[in-house]
Amino acid sequence: MPFHCSLAVDQTPPAVTTPCASARRPGPQPPPPPPSATTHTRPVRRDPQRPSSASRSGDRNEGRSGSAMFEGTQRRHHRRTDGRVVRFAVAFVAITAFYGRFTRVIGFEPDFLFPLENVTIAQGRDAIFTCVVNNIGGNRVAWIKADTKAILAIHEHVITNNERLSVTHNDYNTWTLNVRTVRREDRGTYMCQVNTDPMKSQSAFLEVVIPPDIVYEETSGDMMIPEGGSAKLVCKARGYPEPKILWKREDGGDIIVRTGNAIKTKMTSVEGESLLLSKVTRSEMGAYLCIAANGVPPSVSKRLMLHVHFHPLVQVPNQLVGAPQKTDITLQCYVEASPKSINYWTRESGEMIISNDKYNMTELTVSYYSAQMKLTIRKLKKSDLGGYKCISKNSIGEAEGNIRVYEMNLTKPRTLSEDEEDNAINTFNSEEDDYENRNTGRNSSSNAPSFKDQSHRLHRSSSNMIRCIYLVLLMPVLTLIKN
């Protein structure tokens, strides 16, 4: 009986079979699929002029805005972008981990070539940290502020929101962190870190120093005290490290410090914010310098003036001055006064002297409180003789000094003429002869006339020799007197 291939038709969707499929596949056949709840319907032919249900739905939502559709599109785009970032991050981590294992296996691990150096910088300047890493491979270098745990930069990208920070990668193994215009809050520990397993890092400290500055609101100004009083000078300064205050006199003089036991100590400088001066004298008046320094240049200073007030004092070195007529003569007075005094000259009668062709007045400042007064009188004459006064006045009182001017006569010594010199010599000789004759007559005897004559001649010879010596010695003196 020939093998007929038939196709069974039931309620299930028709199965496509090839002719005689059953004949070519002997053996048990798989069970038929379970009946489906769906029934086959004949496809509906649509009228091209009749709108579809989707079109009708669109017509119903025609008044709605299209923003929802745009937002949906954006969400799908962000999902795709986030997915790409995640896939990239996962791949980066995997590659980094693989490279790290690879470098550990072959022995080329990242290491630091030089230690990170501490930096001390003045406020307002730039600070630079340099990190040198060998065999960096696929690892990354990060900069971290250790005290705040803040990540500043990774590789060549700044993470923190600080425009004063920048990083550079100068060559294959050098990374630099630059902090511009450093401030006090930038002080702390900075770490250069490599993301190895385990992590490697090195640290350095940034010290921000501040130059000293005088706090003028809390510092003393110029001071005025009476002589014998006390003064306290105060000087305040700020900076980091804390500045030290040193006191000095501007003129280089000694500062006199007196203790409670009346012990006086002279010092060239005094350290401390305050300087206490007690029983002040006029010699301590002057400018004092408050110098603040903390090792950060430049040092600063303030000048304080100490004024000591006292009654004027006049000193006259020569109270009696003489000079011949028709010559110039100068009178001097030394004045000490504080506050500054008004100084002038008068005649004994009280007439004030002014500068003119006859009188010339000058005043030379010796120190803060002393001066030298000079009065020059030209071509002295009899009317200029008499008393003069140098007067000094200030707000506390006045003082004066007196000088008297007299005429001095200069006469030349009288010189002897040649005739007068000869007469003086002859007179001397005659007096000497009379003296000898008297002595000879008193001591003579009848039996020694020859001895008398010989002694007389010897005496005369000695006298002549003495006269010659006298003339030789007298001639230079007479020559000088003639000249």
C-alpha positions, 0 to 999 in steps of 0.5 A: 500500500503506497505511503501517503503523506497527509496534513492533519488540520485541527484547531491549532495553527497549521504546522509546516511539514515536508512531504513524507516527513513521517516516512523519513523520520521513523520512530516515536514522534514528539507529542503535539503542542498543546492547543492554543487559546487563540484562534486564527482570524483572517487578517483585516484589510485596512482602508488606507483612507480610514485612520488607524487606532494609533492615529485616532489616539494621536488625534485625541492627544493633539492638545498635549505638549511634546515636552514629555516625548523630549524628556523621554528621549533625554532620559534614554540618552543619559542612560546610554551615556551613563552606561558608557561611563560605567563600562569605561570605568570598569575597563580602566579599573580592570586594566589598571589592576591587570597592569599592577599585577603585571608590574609586580610580577616582572618587578617594575613597581612605581617608586619615588626618586626624590623625597618631597621637600618641605616648603616655607614661604611668605604669605602672598608668594607662590609655593611649589611641590615637586613629586618624581615617580619612576615606573608609573606605568598605568598608575596615576598620581594624586595630590591630597591635603592630608589634614583635611583629607581633600583630594586636590588633583589627580594626574593632570586634572585639578579636582578641588574648586580652588583657582589658585591651584594648578598641576603640571606634568613636566616629563614622563616622571615629574608632577608639580603642584603649584599653589599661587599667592599662598594664604595662611589657611594653605598651611598644612601637610601635602601628600603625593600619592600613587594608586598602587596596591598597597598605596604609596605616598610621600608627604611634605609640610607647607609653612606659611610665614607672615612678615611683621607689621606694627599695630599702630592702634595699640602702639604709643605715639610721641610723648611729652613729660616733665623732667624727673617724671616717668614714661611708658612706651608701648609697641605692638606687632603682628606676624607669624612667627610672633615678632620680637620687639627691640627698643633702641635710641635713634642717635645710638645713645644708651637707654637708662633703665632704673630699678626700684633699688635706685640702680641705674643701668645703661643698655644699648637695646631693650627687648619687650613690648613696653619700655619703662623710663623713670626719673627721666632727665633731659639727656634721655630726650630724643627719638626711640625706635621700636623694631619688630622682627620675626626672621621673615624680611623685611623688619619694620620699625616705628619712631617715637619722640620723647620730649622732656620739658624743663626751664631754660638754662643759659651758660656763658663760657666767658663773661668778660671779653676784651678787644682793641678798637676797630676789630671784630669780637664774638660773644657766645652763650649756650642755651638748654630749653624744652619746649624749644625756646626763643633766643635773642640778644640785648644791650645792658640797657634792654635795647634789643639787637637785630642783625645788620652791618654792625651785628651778626647773630647766629644760632647753632643747634647742638641737640634736641634741647641745646643750642649755641648763640653767637653775637659778632660785633664788627669794628669795635668802638667805644660806643660798643663797650659795656654789657650784653645779655643773651636771653632764652624764653619758652612756655615754662620760663626764661633765663639770661646770661650777662657778658661785659665788653671792654677795650684792650690796649696792645703796646709794643715793647721799647727797643734800645738803639746802638748808642744806648747799648754802648752807654749801657756797656760803658756804665757797666764797665765803670761800675765794675772798675770802681768795685775792683779799685775799692777791693784792691786798695783794701787788700794791698801791701807794700811788698807785693806791687807786682802781684797787685798789677797781675791780679788786676789784669787777670780780673780785667781779662775775665770781665771782658770775656764775660761781657763778650758772652753777655753780648753774644747771648743778648744779640738774638733777643734784641734782633727779635725785639726790633722785628 
